[in-house]
């Protein structure tokens, strides 16, 4: 499912949800994509965006509590006649899940059936929450024989397909893959944001190799940045040398086929107090796993190919991993008077250019 090539939306319908005003507009007619190729391309690109987003994870529909959403999604996938009424029911379920919480943005729910080049006879379902945006359009008018160019605001416009989606789900036919039911994009999964993944979809997390690889890779900088911060106590804070060791060993672990989560922390030459903090963060990210499988192709293509660093004053440093030692000739780290780790680099860069 995640390897879908060139997904193309075949059918689409959009319902408007404004829970703040307790207003739900259910469309009775699907969009005519045959007459509007640009609209088909728009929704197809949104599906592609979900597939390639590094925050898209795998999930199962939960066997506990309400099965209403999964029931309607499978009805749409299996029986075309249910496309409109079941999509309307999904809009009602999302409306109910949003409740009256003012922190949640009113939105459109796009319900789309799509296929892919490598799955030409398989129908997948996309549920995309589209948050409206404000756009300004040119307006020309005449005032006292003068031509005036101004702009008019459109408050509830469709965002471009280049803007990041916040919440979406891609559902496969039931039983197609035993390791997941759906792909889930949910940039906020705690607190009020649980309305989408928990209340609406009623999902539980699944974990495939790509998902695990991305989460493990992103967890490293999170832990590092926490433990070098002046906000943690001196006993918990990493020294410059320890910070460097942590980065190297975490990076190296991503090249293994299997990462055993507790041993990878135990091997760090740190105090038990520091390792305990790291283990807590790892456990919070992987509450049900003792080890994870690394997807080497994804790691090499998307994660480990480049090393990226960010510092104060807008400094960003990026270099290809296999040329890191060619560029960074010397590196020293010290702690300043405020407890921050300050890094000094001596670099040598061929053909350095100023870019826009």
N, C-alpha and C positions, 0 to 999 in steps of 0.2 A: 504493500500500500504506500509506504513512504517513498518507494522507488518509482512512483508513477511518472511517466514521461509525457510531457506536453499535455497536461489535463485540459479538457475542453468542456465547458458547461453546456449542457443540452437543454435544460429547462431551469427557469428561475422565477421566483415570486418574492415580493418584498412586502412586509407588514410594518406599520409604524407604531412604535411603542413610546408613549410619554406617560410614565408612571407617576410623575410629579403632578400632572393634571388629571390623572386617572383616565387617560384617553388611550384607547387601543383601536387602531384602524386596521382591520383585516381586509386585505385585498381579495376579491372574488375572481380575479383574472390574472393569469401568469403573464410575464413579460414576453413580448413577441421578439425573440432573439434572431429569428430569420430575417426580419425587416430591419433590425438594429444590430448590425455586426459589432459596432463599437461597444455596445452594452455587453454583448457576449464576451468580447475580449476583456472588458473590465472585470467581470466576475471570474473569468478564467485566470486572469493574472492574480486576483486575490487568492484563489486556490493555490496557485504556484507560490505565492508569498507565504502562506501557512506551511506548505511542504518544506520550504527551504529555511524558515525561521529557526534559529538555533534554540529558541525557547519553546518550540513545539515539542510536546512530550507525548508519551503513549499512555493509554488509560483503558480501563474496563468499565462497563456499566455495572454499578453495584447490584448485588442480588438482594440487598436490604432496602427497606423503605419503598418509595414509589417507583414503579416501572413505567410511568406514563410516557416520559420522553423517549425512552428506548423503544417502546411499543410503537409510537408514531413514526419514529425514524425508520424502523424496519418495514412498516406498512408502506411508506413512500418508496423505499428501495425495491420491495418485492412486487408491489401492485401499483402501476401508474395511475389508476383511477383515484387513488387516495392522495395524490400529490397536493391538490389545493386544500381539501378539508383537513388533512393531517398537518399541513404547514400552518393552517390557521390555528389548529390546536396547539402546535408548538409555540406560536406567538403568544397564545393565552398563558401557556405554562411559564414562558419567560417573563411575561408581564406580572404574573403572580409571584415569581421568584424575586423580582426586583422590589416588590412591596411598595412602600412609600418613602424609602430612604433617599433623601435629597442628595446624598453623596454620589449616587449612581447617575450616570448621564443617560438622558433619554436617547433612544437609538432606533435604527431600522434593523429588522431581522431579515436577512437574505437567506432564503432556502433554495439550494441549487442541487440539481442532479448533474453529475459530470462523469466522463469517461477519460481514458488515457490511451496513448498509442500502444503501450504494452499490456493494456487491459481493455481491448476494444469492445468486448461484449459484457463487461462488468459495469454496473451502475454504482457509483459512490455518492454519498450525500454530504453536502457542505452546509453547515449552519454558521453564518457569519454575522456577528454583531457589528454594525457599522455606525460609528458615532458621527453625527453630522458636524459640519464645520461651517465657518463663515467665509464667504468669498466676496470680493469686490469686482463689479463689472463696469466697464467703461460706459459712460452716458454722455451724449452730445446734445446740447440744447442751445437755443438762441435767446439772448436777453438784450433788449434794446439794440438790436442790429449787431450784436456781438456774439461770436461763437464761443461757447464755454464747454470745455471738456472736464467732466467731473466723474465721480464714481458712485455707484449705488450698491448698498450692501444686500446680499442675499444670506439670511441668517442660518438656514437649514439646508445647506448644499451638500451634495455627495462629495466626500473627500476623494482625492486622486488615489490611484492604486499604488502610488509610491509612498504614501503615508502608512506608517506601521499600524497594523490592526492590534487591538487590545485583546479581543476574545473571539475565538472561532473553534469549530470542531469539524473534523472530517471523519465520516463514519463509513466503514466497509460493510459488505454483506455479512450477515451473521455466520460465524464459523469459518470465515475465509482464512483467518490466521489465529492460531491458538494463543499467540503471545499478546494480543491486543484486540480491543473492539473498535477503538477510534484513536485519532490523533487529536491532541488538545492543545490549543494555544490560549494561555491565560496568564497575562503578565503580572497579575496580582491574585494570589491564591489564598490570602488570609483575611480575616475580618470580614468586612462588608463585601469584599470581592468574591467571597465564596458563593455568592448568589448564582454565578454561572456554572462553575464546575460541580458544585455540591447540590445546591437547591434546584437548579434547572436541569442539568444533565444527570445528576446523581452518579458521579463517577468515582472510581478509586484509581490510584496511580498504578500503572504497569511500568516495567523497566526493560527496555531493549538495549542492545550494546551501544547504539549511537546516542541514545538519550543518556545512558549512564556515563559515557565518555565525555559528553559535553558538560554534564553536571559536575563531574569530578574535576575537569579542567578549570571550570569557572570557580569552583570552591577554593582552589589554591590561592588565587589573589585575594579572595575575601578573607581567608584566615591570615594570610601574610599581612595584609593592611591593618587588620585588627591588632595583631600582636606586635607591630612596630609603632603603634599609635601611642602618643604620650598619655592618652586617656586610660590605658591599662596600667596596673601597678608595676613598679620596677621588677618585682619578682616574676611577673608574668610576661614582661616585655622581652622580645628577642633582641640580642645584641646584633650589631651589623654582620658579624661573622655567621651567626646562627640564621639570620634572615637570608643570607646568600645560600647557605646549606639547604634551607627549606625550599627555596625556589629551584635549586638544582635537582634535589631529590624528587620533588613533586613533578617536575618536568620529565625526569627520567622514568618515573612510574607510568606515565602515559604511553611509553613505548613497550610496555609489557602486555602480554596477551590477557593476563588476569591480574587484577589488583586486589590483594587481600587487605581489607581496609584497616583493621587493627594493627597487623604487622607493619604496614607501611608507616604508621605513626611511631610504633615502638622502635623502629630502626633509627629514628632521629636522635642525635646525641644531645638531647635536651633534658632538663629536669622533669620529674614526674608531674610537677604542677603545670608546666607548659604543655606537656604531652596530653594531660588530662583535658585542657581547654580545647586542644585540637581534636581530640576524640569526641568531645561533646558536639563540636560543629559537624564532624563527619557523621555522627549518629543522627543528628537532626536532618541532614541532607539525605541520608540513606538509612532510615529507621528499621527496615526489614531485611537488609542485606549484610552479609559478612564479607562478601567479595563481589566484584563487578567484572564484566567482560568488556574489554576495550575493542572498539571498532577501529582498526589501524588505518583504513582508507580515509575515514572521516577525520580521524585525529591528524593525519598528515596533511590532508587537503585543506581543512578548515581551522585547525587549532594549533598544531605544533610547527607549522610551516614558517611562521614568523614569531619572534618574541616582541612583545609590545610593553612599553612602560610609560607611565604618566606621572608627572610631578607637579609641584606648585608652579605658579606663574605661567600656566598654559603650556608647559613643556611636554611634548610627546616624542618618544623615541621608539622607533620600529626598525627591526633588522631581520633578514632571513636567518632562520636558526642555524643553517649549515655554514653561514658566513659570520656568525656572531664573534667568533674568536679572531677572524680576520679584521674586523672593524674595531672591536673593543680591545685596545692594547693594554690598558691598565684600568683597574677599578678598585677604589678604596671607599670604605663607608665609615662614618664617624657619627657620634651622637652630639647634637648641638646643646646649647644651654637650656633649650626648651624641651629637651628629651626627644627631639625628632631625629630620625636617621637621615643624614645628608650624604649623598653619593657624589663622588668625584670620578669622572670618566675621562680617559685619554682615548680619543677615537681617531681612526684614520679612514677616510671615506674617499674612494676614487670617484671622480666625475660628480662631485657634489653640485647640485643646482638649486636655485631658488624657485619654488613652485607657488602657484596661486593657491 
